[in-house]
Amino acid sequence: MDDHIVGFYETLRARYPDFPPYDHDSPWMSAPLDVGVDHVSMCMSFCQRSEPALQLIDELAQRHELTIYDPQEEEVTRPADTRTPLDPAMLALIDGLRL
């Protein structure tokens, strides 16, 4: 499995586990997440608790040089795309989740 995928998935699930017991703020509609050699596929709830997860996913994809495909919006975001800088609290959270 690609190291970029592994790093992304492990950091993401450190904050939002995809195996029981689930946190009350879990954004997942379907778990465990579908992880393959070249992808991590996620079905997320459509509510406020998904916003922090989406920010984390965006930042982790950027850090691990991964492309995001959103089939609902038919949108592709590549690592080099311009993004809004993250809140310093979100960056501190990500750094705290590093293994």
Salt bridges, closest charged atoms under 4 A:
GLU10 OE1 - ARG13 NE 3.57
ASP18 OD1 - ARG13 NH1 3.96
ASP25 OD2 - ARG15 NH2 2.83
ASP34 OD2 - HIS39 NE2 3.20
ASP38 OD1 - HIS39 ND1 3.00
ASP58 OD1 - ARG83 NE 2.79
GLU59 OE2 - ARG63 NE 2.73
ASP95 OD1 - ARG63 NH1 3.40
ASP95 OD1 - ARG98 NH2 3.47
